Amino acid sequence: MSLDSSVHRREESETGNVNGNGNGVVSPNRSLYSDRRLRLNPNTDHMPDNYEDLQLDFSPSIFSSLERYLPSSMLGVSRDVKAQFMQEILSRYFPEGERTRVQRHREYREKILSNYQPLHMELYTVHPVTFFVPSFIKAVSDNTEESFRSIISEPSPGVYTFPMLQPSFCELLSSEVENFEKWVHGSKFRIMRPNTMNKYGAVLDDFGLEAMLDKLMEEFLCPISKVFFPEVGGSSLDSHHGFVVEYGKNRDVELGFHVDDSEVTLNVCLGKQFSGGELFFRGTRCDKHVNSETHPEEMLDYSHVPGQAVLHRGRHRHGARPTTSGHRINLLLWCRSSIFRELKKYQKDFSSWCGECQREKKERQRQAVTSTKLELLRREGESMT
């Protein structure tokens, strides 16, 4: 399906058996609206439906977010029709095999939640005053670019650092993770690790912290991402993957050069005592240029400070140097935009955020200017002879 600002309208009636089956389950019949095109920009004046009570393969919040991008001709149709249309789009992004994996993971998570007893229940609901430092709370409350920049440093283009978490919160979250790991060891329960690169750590969403992290993303990170990362879906973040990673003796030591499966990544050191473990950044790249060379101005080494956040694009290439002593634990939140991922399939130019695409575009412009100058000189020479 092509994605641009125009809307293909069908001549046939908008009635029929595509309105769902009336019991809150989206009908599997193919939508009459399958040739419609999404908007390139969201309809910010539209108030989307709530999809919490429908049986869907994806998070209800994704549907509410995606609805703002529906063509105007679809905004007045029934909720079931809109859900079916959006599910068809998401299914192409999320193939059958992946949906099966998600269902199995859902069952795995339910098994943990029914058996694990949390140690610090106060962590499971966002409490801004006890979670965040005052300067961060004020900046988000003011919600302006000026307020954000008043607390943010940008040591390298696209890498933002700022004080965020209270020491007491860092200690409580570290303690909760340790308690979960003890439960895992004692019950001989096999857990899934955060990603394919880290062998130590835990997925926070799996043992009950998903709702808290959702609120953290929506109310405290999205306002910042809208300002600093609009070109990579920062204004339409609708899901996350939250986890902690651990480095040190008998744990992971370092992390190789990579990009994240996210549009925007939050990385906050929780402590404890450690040496080494610096993050190194090497420029933002699209899929085509992910292995291209790094230029000197793109190089940054960053030393972790407990409680201090690092916010960057998921496609910003980075890694972690060896933790030479002690124990380091970091909170990671991979923030994702299903809308950006769908739209990206139909884009060819990523020069708004890919460093190599930007260089190629500038080189094409330089060559065009040079060619124009040479042509003008040639014509001028001919006119003189």
C-alpha positions in Angstrom: 0.0 0.0 0.0 1.4 3.4 -1.0 1.7 5.9 1.7 1.3 9.6 0.8 -1.0 12.4 1.7 -3.6 11.7 -1.0 -6.5 9.3 -0.4 -7.9 6.8 -2.9 -11.7 6.7 -2.6 -13.6 3.7 -3.7 -16.9 3.9 -5.5 -18.6 1.0 -3.9 -20.8 1.4 -0.8 -19.1 1.6 2.6 -21.6 -0.8 4.1 -21.3 -4.6 4.3 -19.9 -7.3 6.6 -16.7 -5.4 7.4 -18.1 -3.8 10.5 -17.0 -6.7 12.7 -19.2 -9.3 14.2 -20.7 -7.2 16.9 -19.1 -8.9 19.8 -15.8 -6.9 20.1 -13.8 -9.2 17.8 -12.5 -7.8 14.6 -13.8 -9.8 11.6 -11.1 -11.6 9.5 -12.8 -10.6 6.2 -10.7 -8.4 4.0 -11.5 -4.7 4.4 -13.2 -2.8 1.6 -10.8 0.0 2.5 -7.6 -1.9 1.8 -6.6 0.5 -1.0 -6.8 3.6 1.2 -3.6 5.4 2.0 -2.4 6.6 5.4 -1.7 10.3 5.9 1.9 11.3 6.0 1.2 13.6 9.0 -1.1 12.9 11.9 -4.5 14.6 12.3 -3.8 16.2 15.6 -7.4 17.5 16.0 -8.9 14.0 15.8 -9.7 12.1 19.1 -9.0 8.4 18.5 -11.1 5.5 19.8 -10.1 3.3 22.7 -9.3 -0.2 21.7 -8.6 -1.8 25.1 -11.7 -4.1 25.0 -11.0 -5.6 21.5 -9.2 -8.9 21.0 -6.2 -7.7 19.0 -2.8 -9.0 18.1 -1.1 -5.8 19.0 -1.1 -3.3 21.8 -4.3 -1.2 21.9 -2.2 2.0 22.3 -0.7 1.3 18.9 -4.2 1.4 17.3 -5.1 4.6 19.0 -1.9 6.2 17.9 -2.1 4.9 14.3 -5.7 6.1 14.0 -4.6 9.7 13.7 -2.9 8.8 10.4 -6.0 7.3 8.9 -7.4 9.0 5.8 -10.2 11.5 6.6 -12.7 9.3 4.8 -12.2 6.6 7.4 -12.4 8.6 10.6 -16.2 8.3 10.7 -16.5 4.6 10.1 -17.0 2.1 12.9 -14.3 1.3 15.4 -14.1 -2.4 14.2 -13.6 -1.4 10.6 -10.8 1.0 11.6 -9.2 -1.7 13.8 -9.3 -4.3 10.9 -7.8 -1.8 8.5 -5.0 -1.0 10.9 -4.4 -4.6 11.8 -3.9 -5.4 8.1 -1.1 -2.7 8.0 0.5 -3.9 11.2 0.4 -7.6 10.1 2.7 -6.8 7.2 5.1 -5.2 9.7 4.5 -8.0 12.1 4.4 -11.3 10.2 2.5 -14.5 11.4 5.6 -16.1 12.8 6.4 -13.0 14.9 2.8 -12.8 16.1 3.1 -16.5 17.3 6.3 -15.6 19.1 4.5 -12.7 20.8 1.7 -14.9 21.9 4.1 -17.4 23.4 5.9 -14.6 25.2 2.6 -13.3 26.5 2.0 -16.7 28.1 5.5 -16.8 29.5 5.0 -13.4 31.1 1.7 -14.4 32.6 3.4 -17.4 34.2 6.0 -15.1 35.9 3.4 -12.6 37.1 1.3 -15.3 38.7 4.3 -16.6 40.7 6.7 -13.7 41.3 6.2 -11.6 44.5 7.5 -8.0 44.0 9.8 -6.6 46.7 9.2 -2.9 46.3 5.6 -2.3 45.2 6.2 1.5 45.1 8.2 0.9 41.9 5.2 -0.4 40.0 3.5 3.0 39.7 5.2 6.2 38.6 5.8 8.6 41.5 7.6 11.6 39.9 8.9 13.2 43.1 10.5 9.9 44.3 11.6 8.8 40.9 13.0 11.9 39.3 15.3 14.8 40.2 13.5 18.2 40.6 15.2 19.7 37.5 13.9 16.9 35.3 10.3 17.2 36.7 10.3 21.0 36.1 11.6 20.7 32.5 8.9 18.2 31.6 6.2 20.2 33.4 7.2 23.3 31.5 7.3 21.2 28.3 9.1 23.7 26.1 12.3 23.3 24.0 13.9 26.0 26.2 13.0 24.1 29.4 14.5 20.9 28.0 17.7 22.6 26.8 18.1 24.1 30.3 18.9 20.7 31.7 20.3 18.9 28.6 23.9 18.7 27.3 24.7 17.5 23.8 28.3 16.3 23.8 27.9 15.0 20.2 25.2 15.7 17.6 22.1 13.6 18.5 23.4 12.4 21.9 21.6 14.1 24.8 22.5 13.7 28.5 20.7 15.1 31.5 20.2 14.3 35.2 17.0 12.2 35.6 16.7 9.6 38.3 16.9 10.0 42.1 19.6 7.8 43.9 16.9 6.2 46.0 15.0 5.1 42.9 18.2 3.6 41.4 18.8 1.6 44.6 15.2 0.4 44.7 15.2 -0.7 41.1 18.5 -2.5 41.4 17.2 -4.2 44.6 14.1 -5.3 42.7 16.1 -6.8 39.9 18.3 -8.7 42.4 15.1 -10.0 44.1 13.8 -11.2 40.7 17.0 -12.9 39.9 17.0 -14.7 43.3 13.5 -15.9 42.6 14.5 -17.1 39.1 17.5 -19.0 40.6 15.4 -20.5 43.5 12.5 -21.6 41.3 14.8 -22.8 38.5 12.7 -20.7 36.1 14.3 -20.1 32.8 14.0 -16.4 31.8 14.5 -14.6 28.6 17.5 -12.2 28.4 17.0 -8.6 27.3 18.4 -9.1 23.8 20.6 -11.2 21.6 23.8 -9.5 22.8 23.5 -9.4 26.6 23.7 -12.6 28.5 23.0 -11.0 31.9 20.1 -8.7 32.9 16.4 -9.0 32.9 13.4 -7.7 31.0 11.5 -5.4 33.3 8.2 -5.7 31.4 8.2 -9.4 32.1 7.8 -9.1 35.9 5.2 -6.4 36.1 6.9 -3.1 35.4 5.4 -2.6 31.9 2.7 -0.2 32.9 5.1 2.0 34.8 7.5 2.1 31.9 4.7 2.9 29.5 3.8 5.9 31.6 7.4 6.9 31.9 7.7 6.9 28.1 4.4 8.6 27.3 4.5 11.3 29.9 8.2 12.0 30.5 10.1 10.9 27.4 7.7 11.6 24.5 7.6 15.4 25.2 11.4 15.4 24.8 11.5 13.1 21.8 9.0 15.2 20.0 11.4 18.1 20.2 14.7 16.3 19.5 13.8 13.3 17.4 10.7 14.2 15.2 12.3 12.8 12.0 12.5 9.3 13.4 9.1 9.0 15.0 9.8 10.8 18.2 6.3 12.3 18.1 4.6 9.0 17.7 6.2 6.6 20.1 3.7 3.9 21.0 5.5 0.9 22.5 8.7 0.0 24.3 11.0 -2.7 25.4 12.3 -2.1 29.0 15.2 -4.0 30.6 18.3 -3.8 32.7 21.8 -5.0 31.7 24.6 -5.9 34.0 28.4 -5.7 33.5 31.4 -6.8 35.6 32.9 -9.9 37.1 30.9 -13.0 36.3 28.6 -10.9 34.1 28.9 -9.3 30.6 32.1 -7.4 30.3 31.5 -5.3 27.2 29.1 -4.7 24.4 30.0 -4.8 20.7 29.3 -2.1 18.1 25.6 -2.2 17.2 22.4 -0.3 16.6 19.2 -0.7 18.8 15.8 -2.1 17.7 14.3 1.3 18.6 13.5 4.7 17.3 14.7 6.4 20.5 16.8 4.8 23.3 17.0 5.9 26.9 20.0 4.6 28.8 20.4 5.4 32.5 23.2 4.1 34.8 21.8 2.8 38.1 25.2 2.2 39.7 26.9 0.6 41.5 30.7 1.0 42.1 32.6 0.3 38.8 35.4 1.4 36.5 35.4 1.5 32.8 32.3 0.7 30.7 32.3 3.9 28.7 29.7 4.2 25.9 31.2 5.0 22.5 29.1 6.5 19.7 30.0 6.4 16.0 27.3 8.3 14.0 23.7 7.6 13.0 23.0 5.4 10.0 20.1 4.0 7.9 20.1 0.3 7.0 22.0 0.9 3.7 24.8 2.7 5.4 25.0 0.9 8.8 28.5 -0.4 8.1 29.9 2.7 6.5 33.0 4.4 7.9 32.9 6.7 10.9 34.0 10.3 10.5 36.0 12.1 13.2 33.2 14.5 14.1 30.9 11.5 14.9 33.2 10.0 17.5 32.2 10.3 21.2 33.2 8.4 24.3 30.8 8.9 27.3 31.5 7.9 30.9 28.4 6.8 32.8 27.2 8.7 35.8 24.6 7.0 38.1 21.2 8.6 37.7 22.2 10.5 34.5 20.3 9.7 31.3 21.6 9.3 27.8 19.0 9.8 25.1 19.8 9.0 21.4 18.3 7.6 18.2 18.2 3.8 18.0 20.1 4.0 14.7 23.0 5.8 16.4 25.8 3.3 16.2 27.3 2.6 19.6 28.9 0.0 22.0 30.2 -0.3 25.5 33.9 -0.6 26.5 34.9 -3.2 29.0 33.9 -2.7 32.7 37.3 -3.3 34.2 36.2 -3.6 37.9 33.1 -3.5 40.1 29.5 -4.0 39.0 27.6 -1.8 36.6 23.8 -2.0 36.0 21.9 0.1 33.5 18.3 0.8 32.7 17.4 0.7 29.0 14.2 1.7 27.4 13.9 1.1 23.7 11.0 3.4 22.5 9.4 2.4 19.2 7.0 4.0 16.7 4.9 1.5 14.6 3.8 4.4 12.4 7.4 5.5 11.6 8.4 1.9 10.8 5.5 1.6 8.4 6.2 4.9 6.7 9.9 4.2 6.5 9.2 1.3 4.1 8.2 3.7 1.4 11.0 6.2 1.9 14.3 6.3 0.0 15.9 9.4 1.4 17.0 9.4 5.1 19.2 12.5 4.9 17.2 14.1 7.7 18.9 11.8 10.2 21.4 9.4 8.5 24.9 10.9 8.5 26.0 9.1 5.3 22.8 10.0 3.4 23.5 13.6 4.4 27.0 13.4 3.0 25.8 11.8 -0.2 23.2 14.5 -0.7 25.7 17.3 -0.1 28.0 15.7 -2.6 25.3 15.5 -5.2 24.5 19.1 -4.6 28.2 20.1 -4.9 28.5 18.2 -8.2 25.3 19.8 -9.5 26.7 23.3 -8.7 30.1 22.5 -10.2 28.4 21.1 -13.4 26.2 24.3 -13.6 29.3 26.5 -13.3 31.2 24.6 -16.0 28.2 24.8 -18.3 27.9 28.6 -17.8 31.7 29.0 -18.4 31.3 26.9 -21.6 28.5 29.0 -22.9 30.3 32.2 -22.0 33.3 31.0 -23.9 31.2 30.2 -27.0 29.6 33.6 -26.9 33.0 35.2 -27.0 34.2 33.3 -30.1 
